[in-house]
C-alpha cells in the first residue's frame, strides 16, 4: 500500500501534472494554473491530540505565486480507500495551513483542497460536514450555526471522456487507461515523466509490463529524443504477444490443444493459464 501511495504522489508532484489536475478537474479545463507559477508548499502540519502534539501529512501541496506573492495554496490528497470521516481530514489539513498563516505578516491567502480517488468504485461517504453531522443525529436547527465544509472528490476510474480530454499532461494517459483500457486516444502525445508514469501504471493495474519497458524509454529520453505514446504502445503490445507465444508453445508441447484455443479466445482462461505456468506479466 505504501508503494502505491508513493507512486501516485510522485507523478502528481510534478508542477505540470499538478496544474493539469487542478485545471482539468476543478476549473473545467480553464488554464487557471501554470506550472511555472507553482512552488512546493509544506505537506506537514501539526495538531494537539489527547496524547500531545501530532503531525499530519497531505500528499501534495503547492503555492500559486504571482509577482512574488503567494495567491493561493492547493492541497491534493490521493486516496485508494475513502474514509467515512474524510471531510474531517480536509478540515484538519486546511486548518493546519491556515494556522501557519497566523505566524506570518504576509497577506492572507485561501487554501483549497481536492481529493483524487483511485478506487474501483464511487464511495458513498458524506461529502460535506453538514451531511456527516446530520447522519450523526445533529438537529437541523443546530446545523444552521455550523460552518459547512465540502469535499471536492474526483473519481479517476469514473471520468467522462469530456473531462479526460481536458488533460494535457501525463496524467491523461493514466485517466484514459483506467477508463478505457487503452492509450489510443493519446498515441501521438509525448511522455514527459517516463519513470513516474510507468511506475504509477504498474501499481494501479498490477501489470509489470509497464515498468519492464521503462529503462528503454529512459535511455531514449536521455539521448535527447522525444518519447511518444505510440512507441510505448508498440513495446507493450510486443511484450504481450511474446507472453502469449510462450504460453501457446507450452500448451501445444503438452498436447493441450483445446486449452491453447481457449487461451486465444478467452481472456479469463488465458490469465488462469499464465498463472498455472508461472508466466509473468
C-alpha positions as CSV (number, residue, x, y, z in Angstrom):
1,X,0.0,0.0,0.0
2,X,2.9,2.4,0.8
3,X,4.4,1.8,-2.6
4,X,1.1,2.6,-4.3
5,X,0.7,5.8,-2.3
6,X,4.2,6.9,-3.2
7,X,3.8,6.2,-6.9
8,X,0.5,8.1,-7.1
9,X,2.2,11.0,-5.2
10,X,5.3,11.2,-7.4
11,X,3.6,11.9,-10.7
12,X,1.2,14.5,-9.3
13,X,4.1,16.3,-7.5
14,X,5.4,17.5,-10.9
15,X,4.3,21.1,-11.4
16,X,2.9,20.5,-14.9
17,X,0.8,17.5,-13.7
18,X,-0.3,19.2,-10.5
19,X,-1.5,22.2,-12.5
20,X,-3.2,19.9,-15.1
21,X,-5.2,18.1,-12.3
22,X,-6.5,21.4,-10.9
23,X,-7.2,22.9,-14.4
24,X,-8.9,19.8,-15.8
25,X,-10.9,18.7,-12.8
26,X,-11.6,21.8,-10.7
27,X,-11.5,24.6,-13.3
28,X,-13.4,22.8,-16.0
29,X,-10.5,23.0,-18.5
30,X,-9.7,26.6,-17.9
31,X,-5.9,27.0,-17.7
32,X,-6.0,28.9,-14.3
33,X,-2.7,27.4,-13.0
34,X,0.6,27.5,-14.9
35,X,3.4,25.1,-13.9
36,X,5.9,27.9,-13.7
37,X,3.9,29.7,-11.1
38,X,3.6,26.7,-8.8
39,X,6.1,26.2,-6.0
40,X,6.3,23.3,-3.4
41,X,4.4,24.1,-0.2
42,X,4.6,22.3,3.2
43,X,2.8,18.9,3.3
44,X,3.2,18.6,7.1
45,X,1.1,20.3,9.7
46,X,0.6,19.8,13.4
47,X,-2.3,19.4,15.8
48,X,-2.7,18.7,19.5
49,X,-4.4,15.4,20.5
50,X,-5.1,13.6,23.7
51,X,-1.5,12.3,23.8
52,X,0.2,15.6,23.0
53,X,1.4,17.1,19.7
54,X,0.9,15.1,16.5
55,X,1.9,15.7,12.9
56,X,-0.2,15.0,9.8
57,X,0.7,14.9,6.1
58,X,-1.3,15.8,3.0
59,X,0.0,14.1,-0.1
60,X,0.9,17.0,-2.3
61,X,0.8,20.8,-1.7
62,X,1.7,23.8,-3.9
63,X,1.7,27.5,-3.7
64,X,0.4,29.6,-6.6
65,X,2.9,32.5,-6.7
66,X,2.3,35.5,-8.9
67,X,4.5,38.6,-8.9
68,X,6.4,37.2,-6.0
69,X,3.3,36.9,-3.8
70,X,1.5,33.8,-2.6
71,X,-2.0,33.9,-4.0
72,X,-3.3,30.5,-3.1
73,X,-2.3,27.2,-1.6
74,X,-3.5,24.0,-3.2
75,X,-3.7,20.6,-1.4
76,X,-4.2,17.3,-3.2
77,X,-4.9,14.1,-1.4
78,X,-4.6,10.7,-3.2
79,X,-6.9,8.1,-1.8
80,X,-7.4,4.4,-2.6
81,X,-10.0,3.9,0.2
82,X,-12.1,7.0,1.1
83,X,-12.9,7.1,4.8
84,X,-16.2,7.8,6.4
85,X,-14.8,10.9,8.1
86,X,-12.8,12.2,5.0
87,X,-14.4,15.6,5.4
88,X,-12.8,15.9,8.8
89,X,-9.4,15.2,7.3
90,X,-10.0,18.0,4.9
91,X,-10.9,20.4,7.7
92,X,-7.8,19.3,9.6
93,X,-5.4,19.7,6.6
94,X,-6.8,23.1,5.6
95,X,-7.0,24.2,9.3
96,X,-3.3,23.4,9.7
97,X,-2.4,25.5,6.6
98,X,-4.5,28.5,7.9
99,X,-3.0,28.1,11.3
100,X,0.5,28.5,9.8
101,X,-0.6,31.9,8.3
102,X,-1.2,33.3,11.8
103,X,2.6,33.3,12.4
104,X,3.5,35.4,9.4
105,X,3.0,39.0,8.4
106,X,2.3,38.2,4.7
107,X,-1.1,38.8,3.1
108,X,-3.6,36.0,3.9
109,X,-4.4,33.6,1.0
110,X,-7.0,30.9,0.5
111,X,-6.2,27.2,1.0
112,X,-8.0,24.9,-1.5
113,X,-8.1,21.1,-1.2
114,X,-9.2,18.3,-3.5
115,X,-9.2,14.5,-3.2
116,X,-8.3,12.3,-6.1
117,X,-9.9,8.9,-5.6
118,X,-8.2,5.9,-7.3
119,X,-10.5,3.2,-6.0
120,X,-12.6,1.0,-8.3
121,X,-16.0,2.5,-7.5
122,X,-17.6,5.6,-6.1
123,X,-17.6,5.6,-2.3
124,X,-20.8,6.6,-0.5
125,X,-19.3,8.9,2.1
126,X,-20.5,12.2,3.4
127,X,-19.3,14.9,1.1
128,X,-20.0,17.8,3.5
129,X,-19.6,18.4,7.2
130,X,-23.4,19.1,7.4
131,X,-24.2,15.8,5.7
132,X,-21.9,13.9,8.1
133,X,-23.3,15.7,11.2
134,X,-26.9,15.1,10.0
135,X,-26.1,11.4,9.7
136,X,-24.8,11.5,13.3
137,X,-28.1,12.9,14.5
138,X,-27.4,16.6,14.8
139,X,-30.6,18.7,14.5
140,X,-31.1,21.0,11.5
141,X,-31.7,23.9,13.8
142,X,-28.3,23.5,15.3
143,X,-26.6,22.8,11.9
144,X,-27.6,26.3,10.8
145,X,-24.9,27.6,13.2
146,X,-22.2,25.3,11.9
147,X,-19.9,26.4,9.1
148,X,-20.1,23.8,6.4
149,X,-17.1,22.2,4.7
150,X,-17.5,20.4,1.4
151,X,-15.3,17.7,-0.1
152,X,-14.1,18.0,-3.6
153,X,-13.7,14.4,-4.8
154,X,-12.8,13.2,-8.3
155,X,-13.1,9.5,-9.1
156,X,-10.3,8.8,-11.6
157,X,-11.8,5.5,-12.7
158,X,-15.2,7.1,-13.4
159,X,-14.4,10.2,-15.5
160,X,-16.3,11.0,-18.7
161,X,-14.4,11.4,-22.0
162,X,-15.3,15.1,-21.9
163,X,-13.4,15.6,-18.6
164,X,-10.5,13.3,-19.6
165,X,-10.0,15.2,-22.9
166,X,-9.1,18.3,-20.8
167,X,-5.9,16.7,-19.5
168,X,-2.8,17.8,-21.4
169,X,-0.1,16.2,-19.1
170,X,1.0,12.6,-18.4
171,X,-1.9,12.2,-16.0
172,X,-4.2,12.0,-19.1
173,X,-2.6,8.7,-20.0
174,X,-3.5,7.3,-16.6
175,X,-7.0,8.5,-16.7
176,X,-7.7,7.2,-20.2
177,X,-6.3,3.8,-19.4
178,X,-8.2,3.4,-16.2
179,X,-11.5,4.2,-18.0
180,X,-10.9,2.7,-21.5
181,X,-8.1,0.2,-21.0
182,X,-6.2,1.9,-23.8
183,X,-3.8,4.8,-24.6
184,X,-5.0,5.0,-28.2
185,X,-6.6,8.5,-28.0
186,X,-3.2,9.9,-26.9
187,X,-0.8,7.8,-29.1
188,X,0.7,11.0,-30.6
189,X,1.2,12.7,-27.2
190,X,4.7,13.0,-25.8
191,X,5.5,11.3,-22.5
192,X,7.3,13.8,-20.2
193,X,7.8,11.9,-16.9
194,X,8.6,8.4,-18.1
195,X,9.7,6.8,-14.8
196,X,6.8,8.2,-12.7
197,X,4.2,7.3,-15.4
198,X,5.5,3.7,-15.8
199,X,5.6,3.1,-12.0
200,X,2.1,4.6,-11.5
201,X,0.6,2.4,-14.2
202,X,2.3,-0.6,-12.7
203,X,0.9,-0.1,-9.2
204,X,-2.6,0.9,-10.4
205,X,-3.0,-2.0,-12.7
206,X,-0.7,-4.7,-11.3
207,X,0.7,-5.2,-14.8
208,X,4.5,-5.2,-14.7
209,X,4.8,-4.7,-18.4
210,X,4.6,-1.0,-17.8
211,X,7.8,-0.9,-15.8
212,X,9.6,-3.6,-17.9
213,X,9.8,-1.0,-20.7
214,X,10.9,1.8,-18.5
215,X,14.6,1.6,-18.9
216,X,14.4,1.5,-22.7
217,X,12.2,4.6,-22.7
218,X,14.5,6.4,-20.3
219,X,17.5,5.5,-22.5
220,X,15.8,7.1,-25.5
221,X,14.9,10.2,-23.5
222,X,18.4,10.6,-22.1
223,X,19.7,10.6,-25.7
224,X,17.6,13.7,-26.2
225,X,14.8,12.0,-28.2
226,X,11.1,12.5,-27.6
227,X,9.2,9.5,-26.4
228,X,5.7,9.3,-28.0
229,X,3.0,7.2,-26.5
230,X,2.7,5.3,-29.8
231,X,6.2,3.9,-29.2
232,X,5.3,2.8,-25.7
233,X,2.1,1.1,-27.1
234,X,4.2,-0.8,-29.6
235,X,6.6,-2.0,-26.9
236,X,3.7,-3.1,-24.6
237,X,2.0,-5.0,-27.4
238,X,5.2,-6.8,-28.4
239,X,5.7,-7.8,-24.7
240,X,2.1,-9.1,-24.6
241,X,2.5,-11.0,-27.9
242,X,5.7,-12.7,-26.7
243,X,4.0,-13.7,-23.5
244,X,1.1,-15.4,-25.4
245,X,3.6,-17.1,-27.7
246,X,5.4,-18.6,-24.7
247,X,2.1,-19.9,-23.3
248,X,0.9,-21.4,-26.6
249,X,4.2,-23.1,-27.1
250,X,4.0,-24.8,-23.7
251,X,0.4,-25.9,-24.2
252,X,1.0,-27.4,-27.7
253,X,4.1,-29.2,-26.4
254,X,1.9,-30.8,-23.8
255,X,-0.8,-31.7,-26.3
256,X,-3.3,-29.3,-24.7
257,X,-4.7,-28.0,-28.0
258,X,-8.1,-27.2,-26.5
259,X,-6.5,-25.1,-23.8
260,X,-4.5,-23.3,-26.5
261,X,-7.7,-22.3,-28.3
262,X,-9.2,-21.0,-25.1
263,X,-6.0,-19.0,-24.4
264,X,-6.5,-17.2,-27.6
265,X,-10.3,-16.6,-27.3
266,X,-11.0,-16.3,-23.6
267,X,-9.2,-13.6,-21.6
268,X,-10.1,-15.1,-18.1
269,X,-8.9,-18.5,-19.2
270,X,-5.7,-17.0,-20.6
271,X,-5.0,-15.3,-17.3
272,X,-5.5,-18.6,-15.4
273,X,-3.1,-20.4,-17.7
274,X,-0.5,-17.7,-17.3
275,X,-0.7,-18.2,-13.6
276,X,-0.6,-22.0,-14.0
277,X,2.6,-21.9,-16.0
278,X,4.1,-19.0,-13.9
279,X,4.4,-16.8,-17.0
280,X,5.0,-13.3,-15.5
281,X,3.4,-10.2,-16.9
